[in-house]
Amino acid sequence: MAGTAHRVVIVGGGFAGLFAARGLRRAAVEVVLIDRTGFHLFQPLLYQVATGILSQGEIARPLREVLRRQRNARLLLGEVQDVDLVARTVTSSAFGAVTVTPYDTLMVATGATHSYFGNETFREHAPGLKTVDDALAIRARIYEAFERAESATDHAERCRHLTFVVVGGGPTGVEVAGQIAELSARSLRRNFRSIDPADARVVLLEAGPALLPAFGPVLSARARRDLEAVGVEVLLGARVTGIDATEVRYTADGQDVRMAATTKVWAAGVAASPLGGALATLAGAQAARGGRVEVAPDLTLPGHPEVFVLGDLASMPGVPGLAQAAIQAGRYAARVVAARVDGREPPAPFRYRDKGNLATIARLRAVVQTGRIRLVGPVAWAAWLGVHLVTLNGYRNRVTVTMHWAATFLAGARAERAATAVQARHAAAAPVPVLAAMEPSLAGGRR
């Protein structure tokens, strides 16, 4: 690639970053994609890795493979440590080496992480579900809980191991709770001698008055009925106040409740990656709720038209933190850059086109909302399957996912039940700070 080409540096290989890179495949630019994992993760199916339906390789495709035919793009493995908006450079590190990459245009799409709403002590005992490591660790905890129950001789201890608590009534919480219930009732049937896995208690705690509030009251109520039909206890208005190794504490109807449970999953909130707040500070921009950055109508950092903030990191009225919104933002940013490089009129301000919401509860049970259309039951479930298959990256992955879905949903089998003690122990390992070396440069880089 020519050294004089307009260089676009993209930080993050999620939906926004990858679709921005692919959107520039015919543009007269050099694309450098910086990512700390080296693979594109299809997060909407991460809960299926956590519950043993899919393997991580089926939803995590190497970025080098995705971009192998895009000659104007290259991958730089590394974690961003610094961004200099004046010198227009990005500093990243990998394997002990530090790389400084100049840019003409910068796109930042580092996504979101868990939010414990200031209760960081919860993290150790209630891991969230945002990465492959999270999914493998949760899977280890789920299957280990059944093994512990099988070995337990005390009734109270056995009940504690067979109690699974999911915190948060959004799509992730609903899907995880539904799959743990299905796993207990169908997939593990006749696998144990001392316990009946169907006796497992799956509890979904939601602090608000309804599940899936973005779907509207009708579908929210239907989702609750479907969850209860597969054996999930849904507790609304339940605000978690404490979590430790053996129990969950919450308040509901003015009462303090203690629930013994070994396995807890956190699906109650998200926050933008630390890079969002750092960028806002550097540019003197406004940081929105959850550490997201308020962006201009063209998705750029206010005062810095050469810097785009995309996906879960960006805050714009009417734009949700969904995969579809990130995909549209990535494609839009690519069109803006291509127009600038070609000297053409840039496209109109970004406008999110709502293609609807989907959530699956269990086999043959799902809810779909798109425009005025509301779907439930098997039709919604089939629509959910189709949309996710089409969106999944890679033909080979689509084939293997289809095969595993058939095995799970038709026969109840789950191919991915292997889990290690190491995964279980590190389920709630604290994340490494994304910008550990960035703080000293904040004052110098601010305008």
C-alpha positions as CSV (number, residue, x, y, z in Angstrom):
1,M,0.0,0.0,0.0
2,A,1.3,3.4,-0.9
3,G,2.7,5.4,2.0
4,T,1.0,8.6,0.8
5,A,-2.5,7.1,0.8
6,H,-5.1,8.5,3.2
7,R,-4.7,6.4,6.3
8,V,-7.8,5.3,8.2
9,V,-7.1,3.8,11.6
10,I,-10.0,1.8,13.1
11,V,-9.8,0.8,16.7
12,G,-12.0,-2.3,17.5
13,G,-13.0,-5.2,15.3
14,G,-16.6,-5.5,16.4
15,F,-19.6,-4.8,14.3
16,A,-19.0,-1.1,13.8
17,G,-15.2,-1.4,13.2
18,L,-15.4,-4.4,10.9
19,F,-18.3,-3.0,8.7
20,A,-16.4,0.3,8.5
21,A,-13.3,-1.4,7.3
22,R,-15.2,-3.5,4.7
23,G,-17.1,-0.4,3.6
24,L,-13.8,1.1,2.6
25,R,-12.6,-1.8,0.5
26,R,-13.0,0.1,-2.8
27,A,-11.9,3.5,-1.4
28,A,-8.5,5.1,-2.2
29,V,-7.4,4.7,1.4
30,E,-5.1,2.6,3.6
31,V,-7.0,0.9,6.4
32,V,-5.3,-0.2,9.6
33,L,-7.6,-2.1,12.0
34,I,-6.3,-2.3,15.5
35,D,-7.9,-5.0,17.7
36,R,-6.8,-6.6,20.9
37,T,-8.2,-10.1,20.3
38,G,-7.7,-10.5,16.5
39,F,-11.2,-11.9,15.9
40,H,-14.7,-10.6,15.2
41,L,-17.1,-11.8,17.9
42,F,-20.7,-12.3,17.1
43,Q,-22.0,-11.2,20.5
44,P,-25.7,-12.0,20.0
45,L,-24.9,-15.7,20.2
46,L,-22.4,-15.5,23.0
47,Y,-25.0,-16.9,25.5
48,Q,-25.2,-20.1,23.4
49,V,-21.5,-20.6,24.0
50,A,-22.1,-20.0,27.7
51,T,-24.9,-22.7,27.8
52,G,-23.1,-25.3,25.6
53,I,-24.9,-25.1,22.3
54,L,-22.1,-23.6,20.3
55,S,-18.3,-23.5,20.4
56,Q,-16.4,-20.2,20.6
57,G,-14.9,-20.8,17.1
58,E,-18.4,-20.7,15.5
59,I,-19.1,-17.1,16.6
60,A,-15.5,-15.7,16.7
61,R,-14.0,-15.5,13.2
62,P,-10.3,-14.4,12.8
63,L,-10.1,-10.8,11.4
64,R,-7.2,-11.8,9.2
65,E,-9.4,-14.3,7.5
66,V,-12.3,-11.9,7.1
67,L,-10.0,-9.3,5.6
68,R,-7.7,-11.6,3.6
69,R,-9.0,-10.4,0.2
70,Q,-9.2,-6.7,1.1
71,R,-5.8,-5.5,-0.2
72,N,-6.1,-2.0,1.3
73,A,-6.6,-3.3,4.8
74,R,-4.3,-4.8,7.4
75,L,-4.7,-5.9,11.0
76,L,-2.5,-4.7,13.8
77,L,-2.9,-6.8,17.0
78,G,-2.7,-4.7,20.1
79,E,-4.4,-2.8,22.9
80,V,-4.7,1.0,22.6
81,Q,-2.7,2.8,25.3
82,D,-2.9,6.4,24.0
83,V,-4.5,8.6,21.5
84,D,-2.9,12.0,20.5
85,L,-5.5,14.1,18.8
86,V,-3.0,16.9,18.1
87,A,-0.3,14.7,16.5
88,R,-3.0,12.3,15.1
89,T,-1.4,9.1,16.4
90,V,-2.6,6.0,18.1
91,T,-0.3,4.1,20.4
92,S,-0.9,0.4,21.0
93,S,1.0,-2.4,22.6
94,A,1.2,-6.2,22.1
95,F,3.6,-8.8,23.3
96,G,5.7,-6.2,25.1
97,A,6.2,-4.0,21.9
98,V,4.8,-0.5,21.5
99,T,3.6,0.7,18.1
100,V,2.7,4.3,17.2
101,T,0.4,4.5,14.2
102,P,-0.3,7.9,12.5
103,Y,-3.8,8.5,11.1
104,D,-5.6,10.9,8.8
105,T,-8.9,9.6,9.9
106,L,-9.6,7.8,13.2
107,M,-12.6,5.5,13.9
108,V,-13.0,4.4,17.5
109,A,-15.4,1.4,18.0
110,T,-14.2,-0.3,21.1
111,G,-17.7,-1.3,22.3
112,A,-19.0,-1.8,25.8
113,T,-18.2,-3.7,29.0
114,H,-20.2,-4.7,32.1
115,S,-21.6,-2.1,34.4
116,Y,-22.2,-3.1,38.0
117,F,-23.5,0.4,38.8
118,G,-20.7,1.1,41.3
119,N,-20.9,-2.3,42.9
120,E,-17.6,-3.7,41.7
121,T,-17.6,-6.3,44.4
122,F,-20.3,-8.2,42.5
123,R,-18.0,-8.9,39.6
124,E,-16.1,-11.8,41.3
125,H,-19.3,-13.8,42.0
126,A,-21.6,-12.7,39.1
127,P,-19.7,-12.5,35.8
128,G,-21.1,-10.7,32.9
129,L,-21.3,-11.9,29.3
130,K,-19.4,-9.7,26.8
131,T,-16.4,-11.8,25.8
132,V,-15.5,-15.3,24.8
133,D,-13.6,-15.7,28.1
134,D,-16.8,-14.6,29.9
135,A,-18.9,-17.2,28.1
136,L,-16.4,-20.1,28.7
137,A,-16.2,-19.1,32.4
138,I,-20.0,-19.0,32.8
139,R,-20.3,-22.4,31.0
140,A,-17.8,-23.8,33.5
141,R,-19.7,-22.5,36.4
142,I,-23.1,-23.8,35.1
143,Y,-21.9,-27.4,34.5
144,E,-19.8,-27.4,37.6
145,A,-22.9,-26.5,39.7
146,F,-24.6,-29.7,38.6
147,E,-21.6,-31.7,39.4
148,R,-21.4,-30.1,42.9
149,A,-25.0,-30.9,43.4
150,E,-24.5,-34.5,42.4
151,S,-21.8,-34.9,45.0
152,A,-23.5,-33.0,47.8
153,T,-24.9,-34.9,50.7
154,D,-26.5,-31.9,52.5
155,H,-30.0,-31.0,51.1
156,A,-29.5,-27.2,51.6
157,E,-26.1,-27.3,49.9
158,R,-27.6,-29.3,47.0
159,C,-30.4,-26.8,46.6
160,R,-27.9,-23.9,46.6
161,H,-25.9,-25.6,43.8
162,L,-29.1,-26.2,41.8
163,T,-30.2,-22.5,42.0
164,F,-29.2,-20.3,39.1
165,V,-29.8,-16.5,39.3
166,V,-29.7,-14.2,36.3
167,V,-29.7,-10.5,37.1
168,G,-31.2,-8.3,34.4
169,G,-34.3,-8.6,32.2
170,G,-33.0,-7.4,28.9
171,P,-32.4,-9.7,25.9
172,T,-29.2,-11.2,27.3
173,G,-30.8,-12.0,30.7
174,V,-33.9,-13.4,29.1
175,E,-32.0,-15.6,26.7
176,V,-29.5,-16.9,29.3
177,A,-32.3,-17.7,31.8
178,G,-34.3,-19.5,29.1
179,Q,-31.4,-21.6,28.0
180,I,-30.4,-22.6,31.5
181,A,-34.0,-23.8,32.1
182,E,-33.9,-25.8,28.8
183,L,-30.5,-27.2,29.6
184,S,-31.8,-28.4,33.0
185,A,-35.1,-29.8,31.7
186,R,-34.0,-31.4,28.4
187,S,-30.3,-31.6,27.7
188,L,-29.2,-33.1,31.1
189,R,-32.1,-35.5,31.5
190,R,-30.9,-38.9,32.8
191,N,-27.3,-37.7,33.0
192,F,-27.1,-37.9,36.8
193,R,-27.9,-40.5,39.4
194,S,-28.2,-38.6,42.7
195,I,-30.1,-35.5,41.3
196,D,-32.7,-34.7,38.7
197,P,-31.4,-31.7,36.8
198,A,-35.0,-30.7,36.1
199,D,-35.3,-29.8,39.8
200,A,-33.0,-26.8,39.1
201,R,-34.4,-23.5,40.1
202,V,-33.7,-20.7,37.6
203,V,-34.5,-17.2,38.8
204,L,-34.5,-14.0,36.7
205,L,-34.2,-10.8,38.7
206,E,-35.2,-7.5,37.1
207,A,-35.2,-4.2,39.0
208,G,-37.7,-2.5,36.6
209,P,-41.4,-3.2,36.2
210,A,-41.1,-5.2,33.0
211,L,-38.9,-7.5,30.9
212,L,-37.6,-6.3,27.5
213,P,-39.0,-2.8,27.9
214,A,-37.9,-1.8,24.4
215,F,-40.3,-4.4,22.9
216,G,-43.4,-2.8,24.4
217,P,-45.9,-4.1,27.0
218,V,-47.5,-6.8,24.9
219,L,-44.3,-8.6,23.9
220,S,-42.8,-7.9,27.4
221,A,-45.8,-9.7,29.0
222,R,-45.5,-12.6,26.4
223,A,-41.8,-13.0,27.1
224,R,-42.6,-13.3,30.8
225,R,-45.3,-15.9,30.2
226,D,-42.9,-17.9,28.0
227,L,-40.1,-17.9,30.5
228,E,-42.5,-19.0,33.3
229,A,-43.8,-21.8,31.0
230,V,-40.2,-23.3,30.7
231,G,-39.7,-23.0,34.4
232,V,-38.0,-19.7,35.0
233,E,-39.1,-17.7,38.1
234,V,-39.4,-14.0,37.0
235,L,-39.1,-11.5,39.8
236,L,-39.8,-7.9,38.8
237,G,-39.1,-4.9,40.9
238,A,-36.2,-6.8,42.5
239,R,-33.2,-4.6,43.1
240,V,-30.0,-6.5,43.9
241,T,-28.2,-5.2,47.0
242,G,-25.5,-7.8,47.5
243,I,-23.8,-10.8,45.9
244,D,-21.3,-13.2,47.4
245,A,-20.1,-16.7,46.8
246,T,-23.2,-18.4,48.3
247,E,-26.1,-16.0,47.9
248,V,-27.9,-13.0,46.3
249,R,-29.5,-10.3,48.4
250,Y,-32.2,-8.1,46.9
251,T,-35.1,-5.9,47.9
252,A,-38.6,-6.4,46.5
253,D,-41.9,-4.9,47.7
254,G,-40.0,-3.2,50.6
255,Q,-38.7,-6.5,51.8
256,D,-35.0,-7.6,52.1
257,V,-34.6,-11.1,50.6
258,R,-31.7,-13.5,50.7
259,M,-31.5,-16.3,48.1
260,A,-28.9,-19.1,48.4
261,A,-27.3,-19.6,44.9
262,T,-23.9,-20.8,43.7
263,T,-24.2,-19.6,40.1
264,K,-25.0,-16.0,39.2
265,V,-24.9,-14.3,35.9
266,W,-24.9,-10.5,35.5
267,A,-26.9,-9.1,32.6
268,A,-28.2,-5.9,34.2
269,G,-26.1,-3.1,32.6
270,V,-23.4,-2.0,30.2
271,A,-20.9,0.8,30.1
272,A,-18.8,2.1,27.3
273,S,-15.2,1.0,27.2
274,P,-12.7,3.4,29.0
275,L,-11.6,4.8,25.7
276,G,-14.9,6.7,25.5
277,G,-14.4,8.8,28.6
278,A,-10.8,9.3,27.7
279,L,-11.7,10.6,24.3
280,A,-14.3,12.9,25.7
281,T,-11.8,14.4,28.1
282,L,-9.2,14.8,25.4
283,A,-11.5,16.7,23.1
284,G,-13.4,18.6,25.9
285,A,-16.6,16.8,24.7
286,Q,-19.6,15.7,26.7
287,A,-19.6,12.3,28.2
288,A,-23.1,10.8,28.3
289,R,-24.5,8.1,30.6
290,G,-22.5,5.0,30.9
291,G,-19.3,6.7,29.6
292,R,-20.6,7.0,26.0
293,V,-19.5,10.0,24.0
294,E,-22.0,12.5,22.6
295,V,-21.2,12.8,18.9
296,A,-22.0,15.2,16.1
297,P,-24.7,14.3,13.5
298,D,-22.1,12.7,11.3
299,L,-20.9,10.5,14.1
300,T,-17.7,12.5,14.6
301,L,-16.1,13.8,17.8
302,P,-17.2,17.4,18.4
303,G,-14.4,19.7,17.2
304,H,-12.6,16.8,15.5
305,P,-14.2,15.9,12.2
306,E,-11.4,13.5,11.5
307,V,-12.4,11.3,14.5
308,F,-15.5,9.1,14.3
309,V,-17.0,7.4,17.4
310,L,-19.1,4.4,16.5
311,G,-21.2,1.7,18.0
312,D,-21.7,1.3,21.7
313,L,-19.2,4.0,22.4
314,A,-21.3,6.7,20.8
315,S,-24.3,8.5,22.2
316,M,-26.9,9.9,19.8
317,P,-30.6,10.5,20.5
318,G,-32.7,7.7,19.0
319,V,-29.8,5.3,18.4
320,P,-29.8,2.2,20.6
321,G,-26.8,0.1,21.6
322,L,-27.6,-2.7,19.3
323,A,-25.6,-4.7,16.7
324,Q,-27.7,-3.3,13.9
325,A,-27.1,0.3,14.9
326,A,-23.3,-0.4,15.1
327,I,-23.4,-2.0,11.6
328,Q,-25.2,1.0,10.1
329,A,-22.8,3.4,11.9
330,G,-19.8,1.6,10.5
331,R,-21.1,1.6,6.9
332,Y,-22.1,5.3,7.2
333,A,-18.7,6.4,8.5
334,A,-17.1,4.5,5.6
335,R,-19.3,6.4,3.1
336,V,-18.3,9.7,4.7
337,V,-14.6,9.0,4.5
338,A,-14.9,7.7,0.9
339,A,-16.7,10.9,-0.1
340,R,-14.1,13.1,1.6
341,V,-11.2,11.4,-0.1
342,D,-12.9,11.6,-3.5
343,G,-13.8,15.2,-3.1
344,R,-17.5,14.5,-3.2
345,E,-20.4,15.9,-1.2
346,P,-20.6,13.9,2.1
347,P,-23.8,12.0,2.8
348,A,-26.6,13.5,4.9
349,P,-26.3,13.2,8.7
350,F,-26.5,9.7,10.1
351,R,-30.0,8.3,10.5
352,Y,-30.6,5.1,12.3
353,R,-33.1,2.8,10.6
354,D,-34.9,0.6,13.1
355,K,-35.1,-2.9,11.8
356,G,-36.8,-4.2,14.9
357,N,-35.9,-6.1,18.0
358,L,-35.6,-9.9,18.5
359,A,-35.2,-12.1,21.6
360,T,-35.4,-15.8,22.0
361,I,-36.7,-17.4,25.2
362,A,-36.4,-21.1,24.5
363,R,-37.1,-23.7,21.8
364,L,-40.0,-22.5,19.6
365,R,-40.5,-19.4,21.9
366,A,-39.3,-15.9,20.8
367,V,-40.6,-12.4,20.4
368,V,-40.0,-10.1,17.4
369,Q,-40.9,-6.5,17.0
370,T,-40.3,-4.6,13.7
371,G,-42.3,-1.5,13.0
372,R,-45.9,-2.3,13.7
373,I,-45.4,-6.0,13.3
374,R,-45.3,-8.2,16.4
375,L,-44.4,-11.9,16.2
376,V,-44.4,-14.5,18.9
377,G,-44.0,-18.3,19.2
378,P,-42.6,-20.6,16.5
379,V,-42.9,-17.9,13.8
380,A,-40.9,-15.5,15.8
381,W,-38.4,-18.2,16.7
382,A,-37.9,-19.1,13.0
383,A,-37.4,-15.4,12.2
384,W,-34.9,-15.1,15.0
385,L,-32.9,-18.1,13.7
386,G,-33.0,-16.8,10.1
387,V,-31.8,-13.3,11.0
388,H,-28.9,-14.5,13.1
389,L,-27.8,-17.0,10.5
390,V,-27.8,-14.3,7.8
391,T,-25.9,-11.9,9.9
392,L,-23.3,-14.4,11.2
393,N,-19.9,-13.9,9.5
394,G,-18.6,-16.8,7.3
395,Y,-20.3,-19.5,5.3
396,R,-18.5,-22.3,7.3
397,N,-19.8,-20.9,10.5
398,R,-23.3,-20.7,9.3
399,V,-23.2,-24.4,8.3
400,T,-21.8,-25.6,11.7
401,V,-24.1,-23.4,13.7
402,T,-27.1,-24.8,11.8
403,M,-26.0,-28.3,12.5
404,H,-25.5,-27.6,16.2
405,W,-28.9,-25.9,16.4
406,A,-30.5,-28.9,14.8
407,A,-28.9,-31.2,17.4
408,T,-29.9,-29.0,20.3
409,F,-33.4,-28.0,19.3
410,L,-34.5,-31.3,17.8
411,A,-32.7,-33.8,20.0
412,G,-31.8,-31.7,23.1
413,A,-28.1,-32.6,22.7
414,R,-25.4,-30.0,23.5
415,A,-22.0,-30.6,21.9
416,E,-20.0,-28.0,23.9
417,R,-20.1,-29.2,27.5
418,A,-16.4,-29.4,28.2
419,A,-15.2,-26.9,30.8
420,T,-12.1,-26.6,32.8
421,A,-11.5,-25.6,36.4
422,V,-9.3,-22.8,35.2
423,Q,-12.2,-21.3,33.3
424,A,-14.4,-21.5,36.4
425,R,-11.8,-19.9,38.7
426,H,-11.2,-17.0,36.3
427,A,-14.9,-16.4,35.5
428,A,-14.9,-12.9,37.1
429,A,-11.3,-11.9,36.6
430,A,-11.1,-8.1,36.5
431,P,-10.5,-6.7,33.0
432,V,-7.2,-5.0,32.2
433,P,-7.6,-1.3,31.9
434,V,-7.7,-0.3,28.3
435,L,-5.9,3.0,28.7
436,A,-3.5,2.3,31.6
437,A,-0.9,4.7,30.1
438,M,-3.3,7.4,28.8
439,E,-4.0,9.5,31.9
440,P,-0.7,11.4,32.0
441,S,-1.3,12.8,28.4
442,L,-4.8,14.1,29.0
443,A,-3.9,17.6,29.9
444,G,-1.5,18.0,27.0
445,G,-3.9,16.6,24.5
446,R,-6.9,18.7,25.4
447,R,-8.1,21.6,23.2
